Amino acid sequence: MKVKLSKKFVDSVAYTSSGTDIYMDEVLTGFALRVGKQSKRYTLHKRINGKLYRDEVEETHLITLTEAREKASTMMVNIKKGLDVYDSYHATPKIKDTPDFNVPTLNEAYIYFKSMKPNLASRTVETYDQQILGRLDDWLEVSLNDITKTMISEKHKQISKSSPAQANATMRALRSVWNYCQDSFLDDDEEYIIKDRKHPTIPSFPHLKNAR
């Protein structure tokens, strides 16, 4: 859908019940608003030199619409010049260098998650590092789609033996990374490549029904 993006529109547009809605901006060609079940993000959505680029600009609550358009314009110029799309901004996650539609490993997903959230408090990053890189270190090279309900349950039980609170914190960190990346890694039809949480083999995080 093509609309003239405005702050009022961005603030009022409803989250989706499933999947993702894309609203292409009438002001700046290639600039768009991507709305998911739990997030709203400004994105670059433009075919340049025959290749479709779908790179995140920023989450809507972290940047003004004007700033987002300016950043998107710079990103397009960078691509046309053969530079890194995020040149002068934060570094592009390594996952962007892998073939399209590859499901990220937990490590790749976590790298992406942190790089897209440069404003996370240092204490939060430190805590997430402890949970993801420490307690889930044996899963770092595992594809998100290969992390099963059984693995989640067993890992939670294992960590709970020493600290139930840390077990919940670890699952909460994993869920945050998972949810963010599921809404970010899409195919050309804007469909998830990371399994939807309704899939029978996907972790449901039963211990954290209200966590995000």
Secondary structure, DSSP 8 states (H G I E B T S, - for coil): -EE---HHHHHHS---SSS-EEEEESSSTTEEEEE-SS-EEEEEEEEETTEEEEEEEEEGGGS-HHHHHHHHHHHHHHHHTTS-TTTTSS---GGGGS-TT---BHHHHHHHHHHT-TTS-HHHHHHHIIIIIIITGGGTTSBGGG--HHHHHHHHHHHHTT-HHHHHHHHHHHHHHHHHHHTT-B-TTS-BSS--TTSTTS---GGGTT--
